[in-house]
């Protein structure tokens, strides 16, 4: 088996693996299907397509099983819900248990003896029932969890919410549903949140054998038949902690701080501990089969390959969530606007907030002094590589910025709906809830037309031919309080009339300030009062808009005629002098709201009508000549 060269986890949880020998593997978002592309032989013709094999994951043959298991493990480490097909998982990784396990009971601060271990700055928190454990390394930027999960089962319905399975149990423990609130970390604990620190072999997650034993006093939980379970390991960022792991993570921070100071932490007071927070739901596995296999895509991305001409570079590529390349792990949190890089030496590079994609801070701990140190790098001025270094700072940061730009271009695109995912779609609605619908549309005279959609995307088409795509959070009604750079991405994509596209930072618009400011102001108005702006779609009565549209049509027609294959017929079309005016002056005149009198409008419309008649005559004449030639060629010789 060839080793992996590149492993990619996309936003829809699909996996793409590139191997050293040139072969590739593609795993569906739900994990139920895979496609393996074999490496072309050395004697193959360049135009010969590679051999592809597509199979269902539970029935994978032994030839591809090793590669498939490694791809599944990579997916399960960073996905919300694992996929665990029992038929291909080795027997030593499974355990038969005669009960249903869907929750974990965590210790309280005043009774955590034996369940919380602090050693050399590393904290391990184990649940009372042994179903799960959490490992927080000394750097406190990332944590690793390990939990028992039932293998994937046959299911014809969509995956239920995580809280549905154990909400009744939590309510019984807490007394009232209102007490089932997510435990929030204190500001002091979250001051250093953010980065992943992938645990090494020296700091493994401690496995508890008590997870395979029958807990006492739960006789009603047994089933008539046994169930197979696997221990799943997942790596998570402290800055993006899921709800089910907030309770043990708070315990880890609490005991870590208590050991560093002599006085007890105030947050460790048992009277402040809510018993409902001691019971959390564990992630469940996806079903064996997928109810929406038509959403699976089987096209490999060529983003990491040399760009070739006449190739669809980003046509089928999804935003990248996790990238493994040359023993370096890159994680991209697009919703929280954060990038984390783990080079493998225990340090973490992070870029977040207003410095997202512009500055990277390296967090590490000195081995001799055990002191936490930070070093900030600017993307525009990276240090050169020096001989003998373990990795290139310039190389890994440049790679991260390149992937970030790729993700932004995909997110700000209106051609793909990346929220449509097979395992997230409800079979009852057929995925209709994932399709974006228009929220608002408004025409601004002499400026352009703006559109807002339910997936928080904004599209603006300006009269001068410029187009702008932006992401804006419409759930917040306090439009003034929302800063533009906090609008989910902080970036927008501008498309010029000639088709050139470029990413622009919202807080640094530069020459495009008037376009971005106009869209941001309109989005703020939507946040303040969405009812007034929702039904703003109407016809366009302004004559200035009609004149601009007619001028654009004439210019496009002249361009097509000049570049067409019709010989010696261009002179038959009469051009109007006004069309040859500089395009930039026309757009500026429209955008700056200069007055156009009615006589000019009438003249332009009259000349436009005349041009259309000339076009009809030209096309009619060309058709007749073509028919005459065809008749003459078809006439037989006598």
N, C-alpha and C positions, 0 to 999 in steps of 0.2 A: 504494500500500500504506500502510495506516495504521500509525503507529509504535506500539511496545509501551508499555503503561501499567503492566503488572504481569507479572512472570515468577516462577513458583513451581516448585521442584523438590522433590518429596515423597520420603519415606524409601524408597519402592519404586522410585525413579528415574523415575516418571512426571512429566510436565511439563504445566503449565497456563499459558496465556498469555492475557492480557486486552489488547485493543487500544483505542486512543483512540476509535474510531468505534463501540464497543460490541460488536464481534465477539470471539469467543473460540476458542481452539484447545486441544485436549487430546491429548497424546501418551502412548501406552501405555508401561509400564515398560521393555519391551524395545525400544521404538522402531519396531516393525514396522507399527504401525497408528496412525492419527490420526483425529480428529474435529474438523471445523471448523464452528462455529456462526456463521452470518451475522448481522450486525446487523439488527434489525427496521427496516423503513422507517418514516418519520415518519407515514405514513397508516395504519399497521397498527393493528388493534384491540388493546387491552390484553390480551385473552384469546387472541389468535392466537399459536400457538407459533412460535418462530424456525425458520428453515430450517437443517437440519443436513446435512452431507456427511461421510460416513465412507469412507475409502479406505485401501488398503495403502500404506505409505510408498514402497517401490520403484516403485510405479506411480502416484505422485501426478502429477496434471496440472499444467500450467504455471501455472494460476491461483493455486494454493496453494503452489507450490514455494519461493518466496522466504520466506514465513512459516515453512514447514516446516523449511527449512535453518537458519534462525536459532534455531528451537526445538531442533533437534538439536545445534547448536553449544553452546547453553546447557546442554543435558543432558550432553554429552560432556566439558564442562569440569569437572564436579564428580561424575561417576559413576565407579564402579570399572572398568566395561568400556564402551567407546564402541560406538555403532551407526553403521556406515559403509556405507550403500547406494550402490554405485557408479553406479547408473542416474540418480541425481539430483544427485550431487556434480559440480561443474564440473570440466572437464578440466584447468584450470590448478592445481587442488589435488591432482591424482593424478599418480603417477609409476610407470612400469613397471620392475620390477626382476626379474632372472632368478635369484632366490634366495629362500630362506625366512629371514625375520628375526623372531626371537622372543626375542632376548636382546641385552644391551648389555655391552660390556667397558669398565670404568672404569680410569683410570690409578692407579698406586700413588703414594704420597706422595713417593718418591724419584725418580720419573720422570713428572712432570706438566708438563713444559715444553710450552707451546703449547696445552694442553688445559684449563688453569685460568687464568682471567683475573680479576684483582682491580682494580677501577677505581672510585674514589670511594665505597668501602665496599660496592659491589655485586660479587658473586662469580658467575662463570659457569663451570660445569664441563661439559665436553663429553666424551662417550665416545670411546674410541680408534677405534672403527669408524664413528663419526659417526651412529650410530642414534638417539642421544638426547642431550639436554643439559638442564642444570638451572640455574636462575637464582635466586639468593638476594639479595633487596634489602637495603639498608642497615639497615632496621629489624629484620630477622631474625625476623619473626613469621610469615611466609608465604613459600612458594617456588613457582615456576612451572616445570613440566617440559614438554618437547616431545620427542616420540618418533615413530618410524615405526611404523605399524600397518597390517597387511593389511586390505583392505576386507572387509566382511561376506560370508561364503560360505554356500552352501546346506548345511544341516546338519540331520540328523534326530535327533541325540542332544543331550543336555544339554551345557552348557558345561563342559569339563574344568577341573580346578583349575589355578591359575596356575603352580604348580611342576611340573606333569606334563609340560609340553612341553620344559622345559630342565633337569630335575633330573639327567638322565643326563649332560648336558654339564658341569654344575657338579660332579658327583661325579668325573668324569674329571679335571677341573682340580684339585680339592682332594685327591683320593686317597681320602678316607673320607667317608661321608655325615654323620658326626658333626660334621665341620668346617663343614657348611652351616648355620650358625647365623646368626640375624639380627644385624647389627651394631648395637650399642646406643650411643647417644650418651652421652658423659660427663656427669656432673652439672653440670660447669661450662658445658658447651655447652648443656645444656637449662635453664639457669637463666633464660634469657630466652625460652624457647619459648612459642608460644601463638598469635600473631595473624597473620592474613592481611594482606598488603599487595599489593593487586592492582597489577601493574606497569602503568605508564602508557606513553604513546607515546614518552616520552624514554628509557625503559629497556626496550626490547623484548627478547624472547628471541632470542638469536643463533642463526640457522639455519646448520647446517653442510652444505655441498654434498657433503661426503664421504659422507654417508648415501646418496647415489644412485649411488655408485661401487661397483665389484666389489672386495671385499677379496681380497687375495692369499693363497694358501695354503689356500683352503677350496673345493677342487674338488668335494667330495662334497655340497655344499649346493645345487648347481644342480638345477633341475627341468627336465622336458621342456617345460613351458609357462611363460610369464611370469606374474607376479602384480602386481596393482595395489596400491599403498601410498599412504597419506595421512599427513601430519604432523598429529598430534593435540596440542593444547595443553590442559593441565590445571592448575588452581590448587589447592594443598594447604596445609594448616596444619602448622606445625612440631610442634605439640602432638599431631597425629594423623597422623604420617608413616607411609605404607604401607611394608611390608617391602622392596619392590623398589627404593625410593628412599632407604633409610637409608644405603647406602654413599656415593653422591655427595653427600648432604646432610652427612655427616660430613666429607667432604673439603672442602666449602665452608666449614663452620665452622672447620676446622683452618687453612686458608689465610687466612681472614679474621682469625683471632686472631694468626696469625704475622706478618701485616703490621702489626697494631696494636702489637705489642711487638717489641723488638729481639731478644730471646732466642727460640730456636725452641721450639715447643710440644712437650711430651713425647709427646703422642699421635701426632706425625708421624714417629716412629721406624719405619723400614721393616721392622725385624725383628718388630714387633708386628702387621704387616699380614698378614691371611690372604688367600691368593690366591683362595679361593672367594668372598670378598666382592667381588672385582673383576668378577664375572660375575653379572648379575641378569636376571631375566625381565622382559619388557615386557608390559604389559596387552594382552590380545587382544580383538578385536571380537566382538560378539554375532552369532549366525547371522542370516541374512536373514529367515527365517520363525520364528514362535513355535510351540512345541509345546503351549502351554497358553493359547490365546487366550480361553478361557472365563473366565479370571481378570481380563481387562481390564475396567475400570470406565469407564463413559461418562457420568458425572455430574459436573458442575462444582460446585466448592465455593463457597458464598456467604459464606465467612468474612469477606472483605474488602468485602462489600456491606452496606448498611443492613439490620439485622435486621427481619424482618416477622413479624407474628403468623401462627400456624398454619403455620409453616415448619420443616422439619427442618434445624436450623441446622448441626449437625456430623454429619449422618447418614452421609455418604459421604466425609468428609474424612480424609485421611491426615496423619500428622505431617509438618511442613514441615522440610526439610533446608536449603534455600537459597531466599532470597527477594530478588528485585531489584525495587526500587520507588524511583522518583524519583532514579535514579543512585546509590542507596545499596544495598549488598549486605549481607544478614544471613545468617550461617551459624550453624546450631544443631547442636552435637555432643552428642546426648543420651546416648550411652554414656560419653563422657569428661566429661560435665557441663560444657559450655563454650558460651558465646555469643560470637561475634565479629562486629563491625560495621565496615564499611569505607565511610566517607562519601565517599571519592574524592579527598581532599586529601593522601593519604599516611599519615594517622594511622589508628590502630586502636583501637576500643573493645572491651574484653573483660571478661567476667564468668565466673568459674569457681570450682570447689571449694566450700568452705563458704559463699562469698559469691555463689553462683550465683543470679542473678535478683534480688539485693538491692543489690549494688554493682557499678559499672562503672568500669574504669580505662582512661583514654585514654593511649596510647603514641604519641609523636611525636618528631620530630627538628627542632630549631631550624635554620632555613636559614642564619642568620648564624654561630652558634657551633658547629653540627654536634653539639650535645650532645643526649643522649637525655633526655627529660622525661616525667613521668607525672603525671596528674591523676585523682583518684578522685571519682566522683559517687555519691551515695546515691539510690536510686530513690524513696524517700519525701521527698526534699528536692532536687529538680532545679532548676538555675538558670533564671530566666526568659529568654525570647528578647530579644535586643537588635537594634536596627536595623542593617542592613548586614552581618549574618553570612551565611556561605555556606550553613549548614545549622543546623537547630534541634537542639540537644543534647536538649532535653526531648522533641521529637517523635520522634527516632530511638530513644531509650531506651524511651520509652513504647510504641512500636511493637514493639520487641524483646520486652518483657515480656508484651505481649498475645499475641504468637505463641508465646512459651514456655508460657503458661498453656493455650493451645489444644493444643499438643503434649502437655503433661502430661495433660490430660483425655483425649486419645485413647490415650495409652500406658497409663494406669491404667484404661481401660475393658475390660470383659470381653466386650463384644458384638462386637468385631472382632478378627480375627487378622491383624495387620499384618506378621507374618513371612512370610505366604504371598505369594510373588512369582512371576510366570510364568517368568522366565528363571532363577530360582534353583531351580525345582522339577525334580526328577528324573523323567523320563518312565517309568522302570521302576517306581517306587513310587507314581506318581500323586499326589505331594505329601503322602503320609501322614507323611513325616518332619517336615513343618512344622507338623502339628497338635499343639497342646499336650495332654499327658496328665496326669492327676492324679499327683502325687508323694506327697502325704500328706494326711490328713484326721483331725481329732480333735475330739471333743466335750468341752467343759469344763462340768461341772455348774454351773448358775446363772450362767454367763458367756455361752457361745455356741459356735458351731461354726466351726473354721478349716480352710481349704483351701489347699494349695500345688500349683502346676502346673509343668510342665517348662519353660515359657517364663519362669520366674522371677517369675510373678505370684502374689500372695497375696490371698485373699478371706476376710474374716471377717464372719460374720453373728451379731450379738449378740442376746441374748434381749429386750432393750428396743427392738428395731427398728432400731438403728443398723447400718450396713454400712460396711466399710472395705476399700479396695483399695490394695495396695502392691506395689512391685517390690523383690525381694530376691535377692541373688546366692547361690544354693545350691551353687555350685561350690567355694566356700571352706569348709573344714571347721573353720577356726579361728574359731568364732562369736564368741568374746570379743574377738578382735583386730579384728573388723569393726565399725566404728562405724556407727550407724544412718544418719547423714547421708551415708555413702559407699555406701549400698545402691542404686547405679545412678542413682537420680533424686533421692533426698533428700526426696521429697514423697509424700504419700498423699492419697487422695480419700475423704472421708466423705460418706455418704448418710444423711440423717435419716429417721425414719419417714414424714414428710410428703412425701418425695421431693426435698427440697432438697439440692444437692450443693455441696461446697466443698473447695478444695485447702488442705491443712495441711502445713506444714514439719515433718519428723520431729523435728528438733532443737529446735523451738519449738512443742510441742503445745498449750500453753495449757490450756483447759478440757477438752480431749479427751485428756489425758495417760494416763488409765487404759485407754482403748481402744488407743492406739498402743503403750503399754508392754507390754500383754498380747500383742499380735501380734509385737512385736520380740523379746520373750523366747522365744516359741515358735519363731520363725525361727532364733534362735541355738541353741536346742536341736536343731533339725534339722541345722544345720551341724556340731554336735558329734557327733551320732550319728544318721545318717539311717535306719539299719536299724531302730531301735526305733520310729521314728515313721512309717515308710512304710505299714505295714499297720495303721493305727489306725482304719480305717473300720468301724463296728459299729452295731448298733441302739441305740436310745436308751432304756435301761431306767429312767432317772430319772423319778419321778413329777412332780417340779417342772417339768420340761420339758413334759410332757403338759398340766399345768394351764395353763402359760403359752400353749401353742398353742391350747387350747380357749378361753381368754379372748380371744385375738386373733381367733379365728374369730367369736365372738359379737359382738365390737365391730364387725368389718367387716360382719356381717350387719345389725346395727342401723343402720349408716350407709347401707347400700344400701336398706333399707326406708324410711328417712326421706327419701331422695332419689329414690325410685322414683315411677312414674306410677300406681301402684295406688291408687285413691281409696277412702277410708273403710275401709281394711282393716288399718291399722297397729294399731288397738286389739285386733285378734284375736291378735296376737302378744304373749305375756307376756314381759316383760323381767325378768331377774333383778336384784336390787338390787346384787349384787356387780359387775355390769358397769359401773355408773355411778360406780365409784370412780375417783378421779383416775388417769389413765394414767401420769403421772410417778411417783406413789407406788408403783404396781404394778411399774413397771420397776425402780425403786430397790430395792424389796423383793426382786425376783428377783435383781438383780445383786449385792446385798449378802448373799445367801444366808441370808435369814431362814427359820426353820423353819415348815413348814406341816403341821399335824397331819392324821392320816388321816381324821378326821371331816369336816374342811373339804373335803378332796379328794373324799370320797364325796358330800357335799352338792352340790358344784359339778358333778360328773359326772352326778348324778341330775337336777339342774335342766337341764343341757345336753341330756340325753336327752329331757326333757319339751319343751324348746324345739324340738328337731328334729321331734318328733311334731306340734307345733303348726304348724311350717312346712309339713310334708307336708299337713296338713289344709287350710291356707290355699291352697296351690298347687292342691290337688285341687278345692276349692270354686271357685277362680277359673277353672279349666279348664272345669268343668261350666257355669258361667254364660256363658262365652264360646261354648261349643257351643250352648247354648240360644238365644243371640242370633242365631247364624248360621243355625240351623234356622228360626227365626221369620222372618228376612229372606228366606230362600230359598223359603218357602211361597208358592205362587201365589195371587193373588186370584181369587175366583169371582164 
